[in-house]
Amino acid sequence: MKVMKPSIMDYTREELEAVVKPKFRAKQIFGWVYHHYVESFEEMKNIPKKLQENLSQKFVVNPLKIVNKEISSDGTIKYLFELSDGKTVESVWIKMKDALYDEKGKLLHEAKYSVCVSTQVGCKVGCSFCLTAKGGFTRDLTAGEIVAQVVSLKKDNDHAHNRITNIVYMGMGEPLDNLDNLAKAIKILKDQDGLAISAKRQTVSTSGLSTKIDKLGKMDLGVHIAISLHAVDDELRTELIPMNKAHNINSIIEAVKRYPIDTRKRVMFEYLVIKNKNDDVSSAKKLVKLLAGIKAKVNLIYFNPYPGTQYERPDKEDMLKFQDYLTSHGVLCTIRDSKGIDISAACGQLKEKVQTKG
């Protein structure tokens, strides 16, 4: 059996300092990997040849390769990555804001991008509306495989290391189910000698593992959390997210209240709106009651249908009524723009499409 080499991206700078001597070389390697996006040790020009060869024998630089990508008319790009063991995961490059120029053509602010990354091959949660769930769970991603998605997307889009990027851990998999590797990836991405993506620009989206929300809070990493709530009663939530039996709505709300939140920030609640399931005003009323006492922001998301799903996209009129009710009762609420709707937008859709063709 072929032994897979670990990636250099699996290492924090401190860990690399323990492996590479003298330790200042670790900072140089970090610069090549995270500032110049090199793919081989031979490209690291100020690293001695002997050390380059030694590193090449023990490690790979990037453990991923792009095997497919789809570009939307709105600029969203969906990527399918192959891992060193042949498994595949998806990531998404999303333009959040266009660049702004004044009347003389001077750049006022650069375009803003978010990267949506995966944390597992497959998923254990088994949400009934999610295509990723169809394939079951295969394995956790390493910290390096999580980090490499961000590096690869920035490199592929010619996005300099010091340009601002937001990261959302809400691709394939349940991030809190892979908490140790997730936490390590967050630290690596925060490192000032690397991509220096601050914790306040990193959001962990969870389907609500209440005990793990507490654990993440105690790690004090400074990242935001987003809760995929999707329902206001346990009966519907258990239909949509079977894991709700073990982590019900009340346990999630209580865990959120204990989570250390920057006083200037809000907790994001993701609410996937499905026609005739959770799109009525009575659901909106229950949601307002549920979030009482939490500095919350609700993000309403249109369900994106995919072949074989039993669920339907809600009507715009019902989305607006839902939003109006929440806003008029003091809950900050936005309707998320559907990005990449003309490509394989739903999680797992590009992977499924490529596998079906194969």
Steps between C-alpha positions, in 0.01 A plus 500: 500500500627845408594708806370855475749771596368764740461852367711786627165681541413256782752683720463815705805726482600392853479133400707571190765673712537173693547301177716738295836624627604774540151610598501828302464277192143426611405865451662497154311183402176655627568800277550284190189290568258773612633815329628359170276191478786276381420137421847349553798537734728558200327838447610619847805690378651604834475149648825298473495224238564229761202614708281522186585136422441391860160671507403351162565150630282550809221736392283626218418871481138504381304176565221598257459530127218670313316240289196704400359848529185677392472877462169677556384812317512681838870418545453215747738209429435148624809279531537124526828395662660160497684398818815287506292185562278569197199621703338831399363808678352830389580864572340821376651840414231766545517867404314687776558858378628650177799733498400867535663782303451878512417711193871528414543126501689489830439182699305578819476142621589164355247228419422288806500122491396214723630145486269216597703195599434136584613328820412137424466257210127440529309566820357309798210737563279373216279806440207402279535810280875465442661323204825441692306269734425259213860376489525439875815573700848398382755684714606825666723741313838577654575857607723531193223387264271768648770770475597392146150576371542866597852519355395328175201729445703814567774379264257399223335843516830691513398640840802634687565357847442837671166569334204449730315170482217374716487129575183305572530140611174381351590287199482121514496351848414619852792718618450430872511126428866558403571752775871435566602528134266797452652683800851437369406626151355818655829561686710440186284738295521764776882493514647843426786341305251319278167617358425700818124451467373626834258296709228761454508418126452128563156352562423144606160389376355211696183294481494529877716256696423676828776332706758583232379864486598516869836338425574745217406788731747380765780489239458878477612520137302818439309363200134567434240227495202461270226260600316308229161507674259447206195426721325637807365175644677173575265288287586676171863551598539126566355429153749742342794426734472154665780595741245732665391201711834522685543879478153656510413864442498591869847352562637697203346830614643450851847421357486813285419711807818364664723560194747792536386760248673826416260759647492684165397188311189287461446126486396397151209260467472341158140416409457297182153584371312210339163547332202389714734373772630797697414806290182619678453795736416270795856360467631856498310570825651193667847601381469845661409335835781247470765769448384725784799607708758420229672769294411321179500549127289269287613413150211368291622267226303384198506122472687415176327195347713224349399188304316248718418729792150497653524865605414815304633855478276747689318789333669839523179650642507258797869572560426873517205450738721287727773764494254784566357324804844443654621853425183660639552303822857616553693210345765601246425292191644473150411288201816346363555557131504165324855482369597265221144387430589435134774252602511205742425728793381256766764330714598169345340577164819538296648186660180308419497630142863401435451155655185439296686589177785270597 
